Amino acid sequence: MGNLRYLQKAIYPGSFDPVTLGHIDIIKRAKEIFPELIVAVAHNPQKKPLFSVSERVRMLKKATALIKGVKVTDFSGLVVDYARRQKVNVLIRGLRMISDFEYEFQMALTNRKIAGSIETIFLMPNESYSYISSKLLKEVGFMGGDLSCFVPPYVEKAMKIKLHEDKCRPGIC
């Protein structure tokens, strides 16, 4: 635990597709612990994101505009390599439900094996956000459901536009 003696800066990595109120809650909680927080949007085309990386970065910048000490950026490759380049030794991960734990625990142990000086800290969102998942929100939005209690208004609007575009591809509408 000696490598945590300088708790000045942390990275909260993720796909943030889309940014949810749960993500924003984790950002606020992490800021209570760390003076500086980098929110890092991962380039991960395997996930087939709804929003481009630049759109997700833009939405996160808007979501965190009033939170001092938060920097939003994007990265490619392994998060531990990105953390080393940023000279950061703490990663923040959100845990919603017990079902998240197994995957997050595997990832944290793998990261520790690759980069032993980088620790992972798990934070839980407020209970009212603990069941929110981006995948579920995309399904609800695709079916025309109300997303206002899950995402900021500008994200809901952007989702409706994107999901409508998906429904109206040539040959479908």
C-alpha positions as CSV (number, residue, x, y, z in Angstrom):
1,M,0.0,0.0,0.0
2,G,3.0,2.3,0.0
3,N,2.3,3.3,-3.5
4,L,-0.9,5.1,-2.3
5,R,1.0,7.7,-0.2
6,Y,0.3,10.4,-2.8
7,L,-3.4,10.4,-3.3
8,Q,-3.4,13.5,-5.5
9,K,-4.8,12.2,-8.7
10,A,-6.9,9.3,-10.0
11,I,-8.3,8.1,-13.3
12,Y,-11.9,7.0,-13.8
13,P,-11.9,5.1,-17.1
14,G,-14.8,3.8,-19.0
15,S,-16.8,3.7,-22.2
16,F,-19.5,6.2,-20.8
17,D,-21.8,5.2,-23.7
18,P,-23.8,7.2,-22.6
19,V,-22.8,9.1,-19.5
20,T,-25.4,8.4,-16.8
21,L,-26.4,10.0,-13.5
22,G,-24.6,7.0,-11.9
23,H,-21.3,7.9,-13.7
24,I,-21.7,11.5,-12.5
25,D,-22.4,10.3,-9.0
26,I,-19.1,8.3,-9.0
27,I,-17.2,11.3,-10.4
28,K,-18.5,13.4,-7.5
29,R,-17.6,10.7,-5.0
30,A,-14.1,10.3,-6.4
31,K,-13.6,14.1,-6.2
32,E,-14.3,13.9,-2.5
33,I,-11.2,11.8,-2.2
34,F,-8.9,13.1,-4.9
35,P,-8.0,16.7,-5.7
36,E,-7.6,15.8,-9.4
37,L,-9.6,13.3,-11.4
38,I,-9.2,12.4,-15.0
39,V,-12.3,10.9,-16.5
40,A,-10.9,8.9,-19.4
41,V,-13.2,7.7,-22.3
42,A,-11.9,4.5,-23.7
43,H,-11.6,3.8,-27.5
44,N,-13.2,0.3,-27.5
45,P,-14.8,-0.4,-30.9
46,Q,-15.5,-4.0,-29.7
47,K,-18.4,-2.6,-27.7
48,K,-20.1,-1.0,-30.8
49,P,-20.8,2.3,-29.1
50,L,-23.9,4.4,-29.8
51,F,-21.8,7.6,-29.5
52,S,-18.4,8.4,-31.0
53,V,-15.5,9.0,-28.6
54,S,-15.6,12.8,-29.3
55,E,-19.4,12.9,-28.6
56,R,-18.9,11.0,-25.3
57,V,-16.0,13.3,-24.3
58,R,-18.2,16.4,-25.1
59,M,-21.1,15.0,-23.0
60,L,-18.8,14.3,-20.1
61,K,-17.2,17.7,-20.2
62,K,-20.7,19.2,-20.0
63,A,-21.6,16.9,-17.2
64,T,-18.5,17.9,-15.2
65,A,-18.2,21.5,-16.1
66,L,-19.1,22.7,-12.6
67,I,-16.9,20.1,-10.8
68,K,-13.4,21.6,-10.1
69,G,-10.4,19.5,-10.7
70,V,-12.0,17.2,-13.3
71,K,-10.3,16.7,-16.6
72,V,-12.1,14.7,-19.4
73,T,-10.0,13.1,-22.0
74,D,-9.9,9.9,-24.1
75,F,-7.3,7.1,-24.4
76,S,-6.5,4.0,-26.5
77,G,-4.9,0.8,-25.3
78,L,-4.5,-0.4,-21.8
79,V,-5.7,1.8,-19.0
80,V,-2.6,1.0,-16.9
81,D,-0.3,2.2,-19.8
82,Y,-2.4,5.4,-20.0
83,A,-2.2,5.8,-16.2
84,R,1.6,5.5,-16.3
85,R,1.8,8.2,-19.0
86,Q,-0.3,10.4,-16.8
87,K,1.8,9.6,-13.7
88,V,-1.3,8.3,-11.9
89,N,-1.3,5.3,-9.6
90,V,-5.0,5.0,-8.8
91,L,-7.9,3.8,-11.0
92,I,-11.5,4.4,-9.9
93,R,-14.1,1.8,-10.9
94,G,-17.8,1.9,-10.1
95,L,-19.7,-1.1,-8.7
96,R,-23.4,-1.1,-9.2
97,M,-24.5,-4.6,-8.3
98,I,-22.8,-7.7,-7.0
99,S,-22.9,-8.9,-10.7
100,D,-20.3,-6.2,-11.6
101,F,-17.9,-7.4,-8.9
102,E,-16.6,-10.6,-10.6
103,Y,-15.7,-8.8,-13.8
104,E,-14.3,-5.7,-12.1
105,F,-12.3,-7.9,-9.6
106,Q,-10.7,-9.9,-12.5
107,M,-9.8,-6.6,-14.3
108,A,-8.3,-5.1,-11.2
109,L,-6.2,-8.2,-10.5
110,T,-5.1,-8.3,-14.2
111,N,-4.1,-4.6,-14.0
112,R,-2.2,-5.3,-10.8
113,K,-0.3,-8.1,-12.5
114,I,0.6,-5.9,-15.5
115,A,1.3,-2.8,-13.4
116,G,1.8,-3.5,-9.7
117,S,2.2,0.1,-8.7
118,I,-1.3,1.0,-9.9
119,E,-4.2,0.3,-7.4
120,T,-7.9,0.1,-8.1
121,I,-10.4,1.7,-5.8
122,F,-14.1,0.6,-6.1
123,L,-16.8,3.1,-5.4
124,M,-20.5,2.5,-5.2
125,P,-23.0,5.0,-6.6
126,N,-26.0,6.2,-4.7
127,E,-28.6,3.4,-4.3
128,S,-30.9,5.2,-6.7
129,Y,-28.4,4.7,-9.5
130,S,-27.2,1.2,-8.6
131,Y,-29.2,-0.6,-11.2
132,I,-28.5,1.7,-14.2
133,S,-26.5,0.3,-17.1
134,S,-25.8,1.9,-20.4
135,K,-27.0,-1.2,-22.2
136,L,-30.3,-1.2,-20.5
137,L,-30.8,2.5,-21.1
138,K,-30.1,2.1,-24.8
139,E,-32.8,-0.6,-24.9
140,V,-35.3,1.6,-23.0
141,G,-34.5,4.6,-25.3
142,F,-34.8,2.4,-28.4
143,M,-38.3,1.5,-27.3
144,G,-39.2,5.1,-26.7
145,G,-39.1,5.0,-22.9
146,D,-38.5,8.0,-20.7
147,L,-34.8,8.3,-19.8
148,S,-35.0,11.6,-17.8
149,C,-34.4,10.0,-14.4
150,F,-31.2,8.1,-15.7
151,V,-29.3,10.7,-17.8
152,P,-28.9,14.4,-18.0
153,P,-31.4,16.1,-20.4
154,Y,-28.9,16.8,-23.2
155,V,-27.9,13.1,-23.1
156,E,-31.5,12.0,-23.3
157,K,-32.0,14.3,-26.3
158,A,-28.8,13.0,-28.0
159,M,-29.9,9.4,-27.4
160,K,-33.3,9.9,-28.9
161,I,-31.7,11.4,-32.0
162,K,-29.1,8.6,-32.3
163,L,-31.6,5.8,-31.7
164,H,-34.1,7.3,-34.1
165,E,-31.3,7.4,-36.8
166,D,-30.7,3.7,-36.1
167,K,-34.4,3.0,-36.6
168,C,-34.5,4.9,-39.8
169,R,-31.7,3.4,-41.8
170,P,-32.4,3.0,-45.5
171,G,-34.8,0.1,-46.1
172,I,-36.1,0.2,-42.6
173,C,-38.2,3.4,-42.5
